[in-house]
């Protein structure tokens, strides 16, 4: 199944989710940006709140900023969600 096309999402969002899924652990924004070509730390910082708002990632206060993909995020990557499951944050 194909991933839904969601108007508010960017290519960076997919790259962030794919990296988090591959990592399988919570990682900080600096490591996310470091490991994705052409995605800057400011872009990661801008995109993570949106991904969290719709439940695709979970962010932790301690350690600060660490982020992991959620089950919903994994469903999105697998193409098992509809556009309606991802309202604009």
Secondary structure, 3 states (H helix, E strand, C coil): CCCCCCCCCCHHHHHHHHHHHHHCCCECHHHHHHCCCCCCHHHHHHHHHHHHHCCCEEECCCCCCCEEECHHHHHHHHCCCCHHHCCCC
